[in-house]
Amino acid sequence: MLKLLKRLTETDGVSGDEHRVRELIKQEISPYVDSMSADSMGNLIAMKKGSAQNPKKIMIDAHMDEVGLIITHIGDDGMLKFGVIGMDQRVLLSKRVLIAGKVPGVIGVKAIHLQEKDERNSVVKKENMYIDIGAASKEEAEGLVSLGDYAAFTTKCEDIGSGRIKAKALDDRVGCAVLIEVLKEKNYPDDVYFNFAVQEEVGLRGAGVAAYRINPDVGIAIEGTTCSDVPGADEHMYSTVMGCGPAISVIDRSSYSSREIVDGLKEAAEGAGIPYQMKRTMTGGNDAGMMQRTHEGAKTGVVSVPVRYIHSPASIVDPVDFENTVKLIKEFLRKGVCCK
Amino acid sequence: MKQLIEKLTSVYGPSGNEEPIREAIRHEIEGYVDEISTDTLGNLIAVKKGGGSRVMLAAHMDQIGLVVTYIDDAGFLRFAPAGGFAVTDLIDRKVIFGNGTVGVVSYENEIKEIKDVTLNNMYIDIGAKDRQDASTKVKVGDIAVYYSTFGGNGDCVTSRALDNRASCAVLIETIKKLKSSPHEIYFVFTVQEELGCRGATTAAFAIEPYAAIAVDVTDTGDTPKSQPMAVKLGAGPAIKVFDEMVMVHPAIKNAMIDEAEKLGIPYQMEVLRGGGTDTGVIALSKSGVPSGCLSIPCRYVHSDSEMADITDMENGVKLLTGLLTDGIRI
């Protein structure tokens, strides 16, 4: 489990640049699926045929892309300007990044000694930051990076505390890992389409076209979602609580979960003694919004692994939550929707 | 019309939980249409069959609601909004759940100024002793709607959920009055409009209409010091020109104007600066659908005491019935 998460999170795949993650997942899952292909946007769609007489189509979706930076300008001094994909600029300062999977850099800003008092007391805007790759000139920098290259954080995936895991990109590589574990099961009653989506962080784009292609009866998005059970937050704003199991959503900004799916997930959890929690906030959206609205509509749900500090260089997950999410999705799929 | 609106506004049906209102509407229109079905998301689709081109009429049946997200130790409920709520519309209002549990919405007492109140520091009080007691009445995921009485003076009525049960009533009456049409007409009572026109999206995909008209309420500009807007209560149904989601197809807009002129029905033109309706998503369905919107002027939209005029709805029925009888040509 740690090995898989390590490979998945240490591979860079900012929105629009998911190919490395896709290749890794392809290799990981090819022995277990009946068919597999990448579509024109780069979604990886793998399918396992159902064992039932009249199987329904279930789409299980996790997105491959992570938040990151894109290089927009190379200065005469060799410093790089960048655009931000899906992130709060306050987490960027002084972080290490890797550009195009090979060139290390540091996000810099004017030294504190040179800042005016009001500069020291205010948030540094991304426009005033740059990436320093150690190049002394524009020519030198251009030999290493190109405009449009992507940059991702360099955080190593490792154990922290008593068995929790620290890594970058857990949103949503932890969801990808759930799909990978779930598809190792022999087969399920329904035809299950596992969609590893692109460009979720920039507007659920990959899932939109993948859902159109698959045209599912039921869609479940698997997310690594906000977990703010931390100092400074009221209990009702925790969103999810670490260690309390997969979080089932009733509503978020992109979809209203179908009651049948929410009930089906709860029944699956309760029947198998799997702990679960209901997500406490409706913030954020995810690929379920696209699946719900595709073609003539699909019944959808969202199941999330609680992850602290998503959209930052270092997030934290409890592997027990991950394992229980795998169990829950397997159990839900074993029960199937075709015979209901 | 007034009795029908009173009946429809009294039925529970928040976004994502439209079953009760769907059954109430189904009951009203049974026998007046050739076919009734419910689709995957829960849209109610009633068809008056015919050989002609398909026309889609849409009115959303969902109302805004508060979804319970957390029950605290003392038995107070925290919530997320399903639909647009202004904090000031919620303070100390009564709400009711699908099972009849009644609550009052209030906010954390230490907050001194109304401007500091947000939906995140508000709660629903159902008078429970503690979490366990509350959990016997309400579960996380249950959804409450405004609980206010229907009233009015003459043609002017006030109620919760006139958005959009007033338009549901207009469609129901149009279904009952329409005798013949060159079109095959799909009357769709849509779900989840308040969450982003979701039901209309999938219904339009399935129906693939030649033309479409949504019916919804719209703001007015006729109250003291209101934002300038040339729509008044009681001055006739409004024909939409545009809102944030759509530029109305000129053929549909003009057909509605021509019909109103022909029948001598009062009407007004609606230019809405904020918001959108099902028209916006139907217009962009598949390769595009010429779409328009008939709007019922309504004050205090999304509060528990919305206000509208019965004559605007009745004139809306006349306009739609006339238009569908004559036929729409793009």
Boltz contact constraints between the chains, C-beta under 6 A:
constraints:
  - contact:
      token1: [A, 236]
      token2: [B, 70]
      max_distance: 6.0
  - contact:
      token1: [A, 236]
      token2: [B, 78]
      max_distance: 6.0
  - contact:
      token1: [A, 250]
      token2: [B, 67]
      max_distance: 6.0
  - contact:
      token1: [A, 250]
      token2: [B, 141]
      max_distance: 6.0
  - contact:
      token1: [A, 251]
      token2: [B, 67]
      max_distance: 6.0
  - contact:
      token1: [A, 256]
      token2: [B, 16]
      max_distance: 6.0
  - contact:
      token1: [A, 256]
      token2: [B, 195]
      max_distance: 6.0
  - contact:
      token1: [A, 278]
      token2: [B, 140]
      max_distance: 6.0
  - contact:
      token1: [A, 280]
      token2: [B, 69]
      max_distance: 6.0
  - contact:
      token1: [A, 280]
      token2: [B, 70]
      max_distance: 6.0
  - contact:
      token1: [A, 282]
      token2: [B, 80]
      max_distance: 6.0
  - contact:
      token1: [A, 293]
      token2: [B, 198]
      max_distance: 6.0
  - contact:
      token1: [A, 293]
      token2: [B, 201]
      max_distance: 6.0
  - contact:
      token1: [A, 295]
      token2: [B, 205]
      max_distance: 6.0
  - contact:
      token1: [A, 296]
      token2: [B, 202]
      max_distance: 6.0
  - contact:
      token1: [A, 296]
      token2: [B, 205]
      max_distance: 6.0
  - contact:
      token1: [A, 296]
      token2: [B, 206]
      max_distance: 6.0
  - contact:
      token1: [A, 297]
      token2: [B, 40]
      max_distance: 6.0
  - contact:
      token1: [A, 297]
      token2: [B, 41]
      max_distance: 6.0
  - contact:
      token1: [A, 297]
      token2: [B, 202]
      max_distance: 6.0
